[in-house]
Amino acid sequence: MKYGFFWVVAVGLCGCGLVQKPVNEIAPNLDTTDRTPAGAGLAQGRILSAFFGLDNKLPLLAGWRVCSGAGGKDGMPVVFDREVNVKTVEAGDFVVVTRSGARGTMHCVTVMPAADAGEVRTVLLVGEFGSATADPPASVEVMGNLISRDGQVNYRGAKIAVTPLEAGPGLVIAEIVPLEQVKVREGGWGAGSGCPADTRQIIRVVWAGGVRRKDGDELGDYERRQYRVEMEAGKAVTPFALGDLQDGDNNHLLCLDTNDKPKRVAFAAGVLVDPNKDVNPATGVEISQ
């Protein structure tokens, strides 16, 4: 699989914010009927990535952490361009189509464990989405009304090609997070660590799927130094600390000790792996404004 505890990618109190409770203690959604009103005048939302995870290899523990019967099924984290309103996320919203044109079978969906403030844009799809070797999943489309958390966009009609099983994970999003908005939770699944109190800027990065070191451990000092933040002034820096670790999601916080304006984040190739042991390529993304 390619995602946190299930998509492994991944609390101390953050000196730059308060502690909050979970964004929403959402139960995995198994509803295959679209019960969300369409809304009027909403813009079209975008899917940024759909990452084929395990092919019939979600662990048996997934039946407890994700939803009953998830063990042994396929998993696919889907990343949206905005946070989603979890009350509008339904299993029936999504359709996965294989290379042959067959429709996959959706079992359940969940936003956990990416549930700290600002993170609720990754939805894990669990089901049977084809065979990685014989008939792999080719596309994901939102067929139901799935609304952004800010109520500005509807993702109905959004579609994207699926990243194949053998591909390594890459960066999808990088964004500046105001210090006062960085709030981490007190503990439990999905609760990540924060940045040190003397942090001057924070950049949140989102991976298409979960990442760990090659030995399976959480990122450490060596991996921190593989992040490169390019500044508008022309220089590049590495974060002096990493946050949002030990929580099993696909987000990291890059803690910076400079006030220079950042423009891009890059990460070196061959450092991290997903749970399928696929190594990350050299990857980078512009910082959204």
LODO-845184 format. One record per residue (C-alpha): residue number from 1; residue in one letter; chain; x, y, z. Coordinates in Angstrom, 3 decimals, always signed. Layout:
N
NUM,A,A,X,Y,Z
...
//
This chain:
289
1,M,A,+0.000,+0.000,+0.000
2,K,A,+1.071,+3.572,-0.557
3,Y,A,-0.489,+5.556,+2.203
4,G,A,+0.188,+6.381,+5.904
5,F,A,-0.744,+3.706,+8.477
6,F,A,-2.472,+2.215,+5.517
7,W,A,-0.957,+4.637,+3.141
8,V,A,+2.106,+5.078,+5.501
9,V,A,+2.856,+7.719,+3.847
10,A,A,+4.001,+10.643,+8.199
11,V,A,+2.565,+14.748,+19.683
12,G,A,+4.441,+17.019,+20.855
13,L,A,+2.719,+20.354,+21.270
14,C,A,+3.510,+22.839,+18.511
15,G,A,+5.063,+26.019,+19.803
16,C,A,+3.308,+27.809,+16.968
17,G,A,-0.287,+26.938,+17.743
18,L,A,-2.925,+25.498,+20.034
19,V,A,-4.106,+21.949,+20.384
20,Q,A,-7.387,+20.978,+18.769
21,K,A,-9.642,+17.977,+18.614
22,P,A,-10.001,+16.011,+15.356
23,V,A,-11.453,+17.899,+12.404
24,N,A,-14.190,+15.299,+12.290
25,E,A,-14.337,+11.850,+13.816
26,I,A,-15.767,+10.539,+10.576
27,A,A,-16.696,+6.910,+10.334
28,P,A,-15.641,+5.242,+7.083
29,N,A,-18.417,+5.862,+4.575
30,L,A,-19.981,+2.874,+2.846
31,D,A,-22.941,+4.722,+1.314
32,T,A,-23.114,+4.021,-2.404
33,T,A,-25.952,+6.518,-2.896
34,D,A,-25.191,+10.190,-3.544
35,R,A,-27.152,+11.991,-0.834
36,T,A,-25.405,+15.362,-1.129
37,P,A,-27.352,+18.261,-2.706
38,A,A,-25.575,+19.707,-5.721
39,G,A,-25.594,+23.331,-4.581
40,A,A,-25.820,+26.238,-6.996
41,G,A,-23.105,+28.257,-8.675
42,L,A,-20.170,+26.248,-7.347
43,A,A,-16.889,+26.145,-9.246
44,Q,A,-15.431,+22.896,-10.598
45,G,A,-12.938,+21.271,-8.226
46,R,A,-9.876,+19.274,-9.294
47,I,A,-8.317,+15.975,-8.315
48,L,A,-4.533,+16.319,-8.051
49,S,A,-3.573,+12.650,-7.805
50,A,A,-4.960,+9.125,-7.526
51,F,A,-2.308,+6.680,-6.379
52,F,A,-2.892,+2.933,-6.789
53,G,A,-1.814,+1.382,-3.501
54,L,A,-1.903,-2.261,-2.601
55,D,A,-3.393,-4.681,-5.058
56,N,A,-5.500,-7.031,-2.898
57,K,A,-3.073,-6.541,-0.015
58,L,A,-4.569,-4.162,+2.498
59,P,A,-3.591,-5.748,+5.832
60,L,A,-6.129,-7.570,+7.948
61,L,A,-5.803,-4.778,+10.524
62,A,A,-7.426,-2.490,+7.949
63,G,A,-10.689,-4.198,+8.836
64,W,A,-10.399,-2.509,+12.227
65,R,A,-8.749,+0.801,+11.344
66,V,A,-10.477,+1.536,+8.040
67,C,A,-13.731,-0.398,+7.731
68,S,A,-15.015,-3.929,+8.219
69,G,A,-13.901,-6.188,+5.394
70,A,A,-11.131,-3.874,+4.147
71,G,A,-8.395,-6.458,+4.712
72,G,A,-7.175,-8.034,+1.479
73,K,A,-8.714,-5.348,-0.740
74,D,A,-7.171,-2.650,-2.961
75,G,A,-6.397,+0.806,-1.614
76,M,A,-6.104,+4.110,-3.456
77,P,A,-5.515,+7.536,-1.835
78,V,A,-6.986,+10.408,-3.856
79,V,A,-5.777,+13.977,-3.232
80,F,A,-7.979,+17.002,-3.957
81,D,A,-6.960,+20.611,-4.547
82,R,A,-8.863,+21.766,-1.440
83,E,A,-9.999,+20.313,+1.834
84,V,A,-13.273,+18.448,+1.510
85,N,A,-16.432,+18.604,+3.574
86,V,A,-16.372,+15.146,+5.122
87,K,A,-20.165,+15.116,+5.420
88,T,A,-20.361,+15.063,+1.613
89,V,A,-17.809,+12.258,+1.096
90,E,A,-19.653,+9.047,+0.173
91,A,A,-18.412,+5.761,-1.234
92,G,A,-20.843,+6.092,-4.118
93,D,A,-19.256,+9.382,-5.207
94,F,A,-16.299,+7.600,-6.786
95,V,A,-15.931,+5.407,-9.847
96,V,A,-12.667,+3.646,-10.718
97,V,A,-12.379,+2.416,-14.308
98,T,A,-9.780,-0.146,-15.372
99,R,A,-7.738,-0.209,-18.563
100,S,A,-10.281,-2.544,-20.175
101,G,A,-13.136,-0.198,-19.317
102,A,A,-14.516,-2.265,-16.440
103,R,A,-15.789,-0.479,-13.348
104,G,A,-14.214,-1.286,-10.019
105,T,A,-16.207,-2.131,-6.909
106,M,A,-16.102,+0.455,-4.107
107,H,A,-16.159,-0.948,-0.568
108,C,A,-15.660,+2.136,+1.621
109,V,A,-13.935,+5.524,+1.759
110,T,A,-12.350,+7.507,+4.598
111,V,A,-10.350,+10.695,+5.164
112,M,A,-8.485,+9.238,+8.148
113,P,A,-5.752,+9.511,+9.239
114,A,A,-5.095,+12.866,+7.464
115,A,A,-7.340,+14.794,+9.846
116,D,A,-5.247,+17.584,+11.391
117,A,A,-6.237,+21.140,+10.476
118,G,A,-5.521,+21.826,+6.801
119,E,A,-5.040,+18.161,+5.863
120,V,A,-8.517,+16.935,+4.980
121,R,A,-7.958,+16.696,+1.231
122,T,A,-6.909,+13.042,+0.959
123,V,A,-9.618,+10.391,+0.645
124,L,A,-8.687,+6.703,+0.807
125,L,A,-10.720,+4.500,-1.549
126,V,A,-11.006,+0.836,-0.576
127,G,A,-12.418,-1.817,-2.886
128,E,A,-11.577,-3.961,-5.888
129,F,A,-10.126,-1.780,-8.637
130,G,A,-8.620,-4.310,-11.028
131,S,A,-5.367,-6.227,-11.246
132,A,A,-2.016,-4.443,-11.320
133,T,A,-0.729,-6.935,-13.901
134,A,A,-3.792,-7.980,-15.911
135,D,A,-6.198,-5.033,-15.911
136,P,A,-4.930,-2.116,-13.781
137,P,A,-7.052,+0.844,-12.723
138,A,A,-6.783,+3.616,-15.307
139,S,A,-8.896,+6.499,-14.005
140,V,A,-10.869,+7.828,-11.073
141,E,A,-13.899,+10.070,-11.503
142,V,A,-16.163,+11.762,-8.983
143,M,A,-19.706,+10.973,-10.063
144,G,A,-21.564,+12.365,-7.047
145,N,A,-21.747,+15.748,-5.348
146,L,A,-18.640,+16.088,-3.224
147,I,A,-18.226,+19.623,-1.852
148,S,A,-15.118,+21.424,-0.613
149,R,A,-14.899,+22.336,+3.046
150,D,A,-15.166,+26.052,+2.217
151,G,A,-18.318,+25.414,+0.185
152,Q,A,-16.850,+27.007,-2.937
153,V,A,-16.404,+24.046,-5.294
154,N,A,-18.103,+20.793,-6.264
155,Y,A,-15.879,+17.908,-7.346
156,R,A,-18.581,+16.180,-9.366
157,G,A,-17.105,+15.483,-12.807
158,A,A,-13.482,+15.728,-11.648
159,K,A,-11.381,+12.977,-13.234
160,I,A,-7.729,+11.929,-13.259
161,A,A,-5.510,+9.108,-14.519
162,V,A,-4.336,+6.660,-11.861
163,T,A,-0.649,+6.466,-10.954
164,P,A,+0.273,+2.769,-11.393
165,L,A,+1.189,+0.442,-8.553
166,E,A,+4.875,+0.223,-9.436
167,A,A,+5.455,+3.985,-9.426
168,G,A,+7.118,+5.608,-6.442
169,P,A,+5.403,+8.406,-4.485
170,G,A,+5.887,+12.067,-5.387
171,L,A,+5.033,+15.479,-3.972
172,V,A,+1.604,+16.820,-4.928
173,I,A,+1.117,+20.024,-2.925
174,A,A,+3.267,+22.564,-1.083
175,E,A,+1.667,+25.482,+0.737
176,I,A,+2.632,+28.062,+3.329
177,V,A,+0.792,+27.585,+6.599
178,P,A,+0.325,+30.663,+8.818
179,L,A,+1.889,+29.983,+12.195
180,E,A,-1.318,+30.770,+14.033
181,Q,A,-3.183,+28.165,+11.986
182,V,A,-0.900,+25.264,+12.814
183,K,A,-2.725,+23.227,+15.399
184,V,A,-1.958,+19.630,+16.224
185,R,A,-4.040,+17.157,+18.142
186,E,A,-3.283,+15.629,+21.495
187,G,A,-2.668,+12.111,+20.290
188,G,A,-4.161,+9.079,+18.633
189,W,A,-4.348,+7.887,+15.069
190,G,A,-3.991,+10.841,+12.699
191,A,A,-2.464,+13.221,+15.261
192,G,A,+0.912,+14.532,+14.075
193,S,A,+3.802,+16.363,+15.727
194,G,A,+4.221,+20.110,+15.322
195,C,A,+7.156,+22.484,+14.707
196,P,A,+9.524,+23.944,+17.331
197,A,A,+8.529,+27.182,+19.063
198,D,A,+11.213,+29.236,+17.266
199,T,A,+9.906,+28.342,+13.784
200,R,A,+9.534,+31.401,+11.527
201,Q,A,+7.678,+29.804,+8.620
202,I,A,+5.965,+26.494,+7.971
203,I,A,+5.372,+24.773,+4.649
204,R,A,+2.988,+21.843,+4.466
205,V,A,+3.816,+19.273,+1.793
206,V,A,+1.451,+16.536,+0.681
207,W,A,+2.677,+13.326,-0.942
208,A,A,+0.548,+11.329,-3.380
209,G,A,+1.058,+8.327,-1.122
210,G,A,+2.716,+7.523,+2.153
211,V,A,+6.472,+7.499,+2.595
212,R,A,+8.882,+5.983,+5.058
213,R,A,+12.586,+5.324,+5.223
214,K,A,+13.806,+2.207,+3.481
215,D,A,+14.139,+0.469,+6.850
216,G,A,+10.487,+1.230,+7.564
217,D,A,+11.133,+3.844,+10.248
218,E,A,+9.836,+7.408,+10.381
219,L,A,+11.845,+10.176,+8.708
220,G,A,+14.907,+11.406,+10.583
221,D,A,+17.671,+13.975,+10.238
222,Y,A,+19.096,+12.555,+7.020
223,E,A,+15.699,+12.599,+5.330
224,R,A,+15.073,+16.147,+6.579
225,R,A,+18.172,+17.304,+4.726
226,Q,A,+16.846,+15.881,+1.451
227,Y,A,+14.128,+18.535,+1.401
228,R,A,+15.218,+21.611,-0.535
229,V,A,+13.219,+24.835,-0.306
230,E,A,+13.997,+27.309,-3.081
231,M,A,+13.558,+30.972,-2.206
232,E,A,+12.549,+33.895,-4.401
233,A,A,+15.834,+35.592,-3.477
234,G,A,+17.684,+32.815,-5.314
235,K,A,+19.071,+30.750,-2.474
236,A,A,+17.873,+27.382,-1.211
237,V,A,+17.538,+26.139,+2.367
238,T,A,+16.678,+22.941,+4.168
239,P,A,+14.094,+22.871,+6.966
240,F,A,+15.708,+22.938,+10.393
241,A,A,+13.023,+20.545,+11.666
242,L,A,+10.188,+18.369,+10.371
243,G,A,+6.693,+18.221,+11.806
244,D,A,+3.606,+16.090,+11.301
245,L,A,+5.465,+12.853,+11.941
246,Q,A,+4.388,+9.653,+13.713
247,D,A,+0.754,+9.972,+12.631
248,G,A,+0.567,+7.765,+9.551
249,D,A,-0.701,+10.317,+7.038
250,N,A,+0.738,+11.715,+3.797
251,N,A,+1.627,+15.193,+5.101
252,H,A,+4.849,+16.707,+6.416
253,L,A,+5.496,+20.132,+7.909
254,L,A,+8.755,+21.811,+6.864
255,C,A,+9.834,+24.066,+9.722
256,L,A,+11.931,+27.007,+8.487
257,D,A,+14.097,+29.461,+10.433
258,T,A,+14.066,+32.176,+7.754
259,N,A,+11.604,+34.889,+6.756
260,D,A,+12.636,+34.799,+3.073
261,K,A,+9.746,+34.025,+0.732
262,P,A,+9.798,+30.395,-0.515
263,K,A,+8.681,+29.474,-4.026
264,R,A,+9.319,+25.749,-4.544
265,V,A,+9.978,+22.521,-2.632
266,A,A,+12.033,+19.622,-3.963
267,F,A,+13.061,+16.250,-2.573
268,A,A,+15.954,+14.029,-3.658
269,A,A,+15.420,+10.713,-5.454
270,G,A,+15.942,+7.279,-3.937
271,V,A,+15.509,+8.209,-0.275
272,L,A,+12.003,+7.093,+0.697
273,V,A,+9.786,+4.148,-0.146
274,D,A,+6.095,+3.444,-0.046
275,P,A,+4.805,+0.259,+1.625
276,N,A,+5.103,-1.507,-1.715
277,K,A,+8.851,-0.734,-1.441
278,D,A,+8.762,+1.514,-4.524
279,V,A,+11.438,+4.210,-4.230
280,N,A,+10.534,+7.860,-4.664
281,P,A,+11.719,+9.649,-7.815
282,A,A,+13.248,+13.126,-7.690
283,T,A,+10.177,+15.225,-7.047
284,G,A,+9.245,+18.854,-6.636
285,V,A,+6.283,+21.186,-6.604
286,E,A,+5.690,+24.936,-6.734
287,I,A,+4.359,+26.482,-3.547
288,S,A,+0.726,+27.467,-3.983
289,Q,A,-0.077,+31.078,-3.219
//
